[in-house]
Amino acid sequence: MDNVNLSEERAEKLLNLAANRQLDLAIVLENVHDPHNIGAVIRTCDAVGIPTIFLIVSDARGWNKIELGSRASAGARKWVDVIIYDDCKKCFERLREDYEQIFGTHLAEDSQSLYALDFNKPTAIVFGNEHTGLTEEALSYIDGNFIIPQYGMVQSLNISVACAVSSYEACRQREASGKYNPDVLSQQQLNLLKDYRQRHLKKHKGHRVINPPFKKA
């Protein structure tokens, strides 16, 4: 496939990695500031095969937190691309190009249960700030709200936990419909495999920045 020298075991692992990436599934974080939450979300995405995270950063406090979150995600950041926007509208315009439906976690009268959603369609899942949730602007762009059913006294989950629960529900649905371990790789997956083989030998962190919002000090 290319000139990258790999052991047979490593080559097989990268093949499985590319084959199981869900290229039409993404996570979006709006103004999530806790670096541990960002790192945990990156690790979850790698675990379930989500290749891309979009971060919407509207203020300067978020920039360094993103970098800290990248370090907190250890080796997973090499295999998960994080695309950063400082403009909410531009981010959602990009999402509309690639995903058929966009759902956000927000408690409202019309909110659906997580388990009522169809994650077999190209989907972006949006999570808001740890304390204030999604902004009104972000809510105006999504197709619907969902909640994670809870039966305890406290009706809230940490953002990274909520992301993990939601991601694994998407994983469960897609595994049941045969979207993992395909017999034949798509051209996109073959391109991704070639990219991963190159990343294996380079100090690649898997991050791309679009509209870098703030200059680093």
JOVEN-V58270 format. One record per residue. RES is the residue in one small letter. PHI is phi in radians with two decimals (NA if undefined). OMEGA is omega in radians with two decimals (none if undefined). BURIAL is # if it has 24 or more other ideal C-beta (glycine too) atoms within 12 Angstrom, else .. Layout:
res: [RES;RES]
phi: [PHI;PHI]
omega: [OMEGA;OMEGA]
burial: [BURIAL;BURIAL]
//
This chain:
res: [m;d;n;v;n;l;s;e;e;r;a;e;k;l;l;n;l;a;a;n;r;q;l;d;l;a;i;v;l;e;n;v;h;d;p;h;n;i;g;a;v;i;r;t;c;d;a;v;g;i;p;t;i;f;l;i;v;s;d;a;r;g;w;n;k;i;e;l;g;s;r;a;s;a;g;a;r;k;w;v;d;v;i;i;y;d;d;c;k;k;c;f;e;r;l;r;e;d;y;e;q;i;f;g;t;h;l;a;e;d;s;q;s;l;y;a;l;d;f;n;k;p;t;a;i;v;f;g;n;e;h;t;g;l;t;e;e;a;l;s;y;i;d;g;n;f;i;i;p;q;y;g;m;v;q;s;l;n;i;s;v;a;c;a;v;s;s;y;e;a;c;r;q;r;e;a;s;g;k;y;n;p;d;v;l;s;q;q;q;l;n;l;l;k;d;y;r;q;r;h;l;k;k;h;k;g;h;r;v;i;n;p;p;f;k;k;a]
phi: [NA;-2.81;-1.69;-1.35;-1.52;-2.32;-1.22;-1.05;-1.14;-1.20;-1.07;-1.16;-1.14;-1.18;-1.08;-1.13;-1.07;-1.15;-1.12;-1.75;-1.20;-1.61;-1.22;-1.92;-2.35;-2.51;-1.95;-2.16;-2.05;-1.82;0.93;-1.46;-1.81;-1.28;-1.09;-1.20;-1.15;-1.08;-1.08;-1.15;-1.14;-1.06;-1.15;-1.09;-1.05;-1.06;-1.13;-1.73;1.58;-1.53;-1.51;-2.41;-2.10;-1.84;-1.99;-1.77;-2.07;-1.76;-2.51;-1.12;-1.08;-1.37;-1.09;-1.16;-1.13;-1.09;-1.13;-1.12;-1.09;-1.10;-1.19;-1.17;-1.47;0.91;-1.24;-1.12;-1.13;-1.21;-1.98;-2.17;-1.47;-1.97;-1.87;-1.92;-2.17;-1.76;-2.19;-1.05;-1.06;-1.11;-1.11;-1.22;-1.09;-1.15;-1.06;-1.10;-1.25;-1.99;-2.21;-1.30;-2.46;-2.25;-2.02;-2.15;-1.50;-2.73;-1.41;-2.62;-1.08;-1.70;-1.17;-1.76;-1.25;-0.88;-1.37;-1.64;-1.46;-1.78;-1.57;-1.38;-1.45;-1.01;-2.38;-2.02;-1.98;-1.92;-2.13;-1.73;-0.97;-0.99;-1.89;-1.88;1.28;-1.31;-1.29;-1.06;-1.11;-1.07;-1.08;-1.26;-1.73;-1.44;-1.56;-3.14;-1.85;-2.43;-2.20;-1.67;-0.95;-2.40;-2.23;-1.75;-1.26;-1.68;-1.72;-2.74;-2.26;-0.99;-0.99;-1.23;-1.22;-1.04;-1.14;-1.11;-1.06;-1.15;-1.13;-1.30;-1.19;-1.07;-1.07;-1.05;-1.12;-1.24;-1.14;-1.13;-1.69;1.43;-1.47;-1.87;0.92;-1.21;-1.26;-2.27;-1.39;-1.27;-1.08;-1.07;-1.20;-1.13;-1.11;-1.15;-1.06;-1.06;-1.11;-1.11;-1.12;-1.25;-1.08;-1.00;-1.68;-2.00;-1.46;-1.63;-1.78;1.30;-2.01;-2.16;-1.96;-1.99;0.96;-0.96;-1.29;-2.50;-1.28;-1.30;-1.19]
omega: [3.13;-3.06;3.14;3.13;-3.12;2.99;-3.14;-3.13;-3.12;3.12;3.13;-3.14;3.11;3.08;3.12;3.13;-3.13;-3.10;-3.06;3.06;3.14;-2.96;3.13;3.12;-3.10;3.04;3.11;3.09;3.12;3.09;3.00;-2.97;-3.08;-3.11;3.12;3.08;3.12;3.12;-3.14;3.12;3.10;-3.13;3.10;-3.13;3.10;-3.07;-3.08;3.08;3.07;-2.99;-2.99;3.00;3.03;3.08;3.03;-3.08;-3.05;3.13;-3.01;-3.12;-3.05;-2.97;-3.12;3.11;3.12;3.14;3.09;3.12;3.11;3.12;-3.12;-3.10;3.09;-3.03;-3.09;-3.06;3.12;-3.02;3.11;3.13;3.09;-3.11;-2.98;3.05;3.01;-3.10;-3.07;-3.11;-3.12;3.11;-3.12;3.04;3.09;-3.14;-3.13;-3.14;-2.97;-3.02;-3.07;-3.11;-3.14;3.14;3.11;3.08;-3.10;-3.14;3.12;-3.11;-3.09;-3.11;3.08;3.00;3.05;-3.03;3.07;-3.09;3.09;-3.10;3.07;3.06;3.05;-2.93;2.94;-3.11;-3.00;3.09;-3.08;3.14;-3.08;-3.04;-3.04;3.13;-3.13;3.08;3.09;3.13;3.13;3.14;-3.12;-3.09;-3.05;-3.12;-3.12;3.13;3.00;3.07;3.04;-3.11;3.13;-3.01;3.12;-3.14;-3.11;-3.07;3.10;3.09;3.00;-3.07;-3.12;3.08;3.11;3.11;-3.13;3.13;-3.11;-3.11;-3.13;3.00;3.06;3.11;-3.14;-3.13;-3.09;3.08;3.14;-3.12;3.03;-3.12;3.05;3.13;3.14;3.10;-3.13;3.12;3.04;3.10;3.09;3.13;3.08;3.08;3.12;3.11;3.12;3.12;-3.13;3.11;3.07;3.12;-3.11;-3.07;-3.07;3.09;-3.08;-3.10;3.06;-3.07;3.01;-3.13;3.07;-3.08;-3.14;-2.92;-3.04;3.09;3.09;3.14;none]
burial: [.;.;.;.;.;.;.;.;.;.;.;.;.;#;#;.;#;#;#;#;#;#;#;#;#;#;#;#;#;#;#;#;#;#;#;.;#;#;#;#;#;#;#;#;#;#;#;#;#;#;#;#;#;#;#;#;#;#;.;.;.;#;#;.;#;#;#;.;#;#;.;.;#;.;.;#;#;#;#;#;#;#;#;#;#;#;.;#;.;.;#;#;.;#;#;.;.;#;#;.;#;#;#;#;#;#;.;.;.;.;.;#;.;#;.;.;#;.;#;.;.;#;#;#;#;#;#;#;#;#;.;.;#;#;#;.;.;#;#;.;#;#;#;#;#;#;#;#;.;.;.;.;.;.;.;.;.;.;#;#;.;#;#;#;#;#;#;#;#;#;#;.;#;#;.;.;.;.;#;#;.;.;.;.;#;.;.;.;#;.;.;#;#;.;#;#;#;.;#;#;.;.;.;.;#;#;#;.;#;.;.;.;#;.;.;.;.]
//
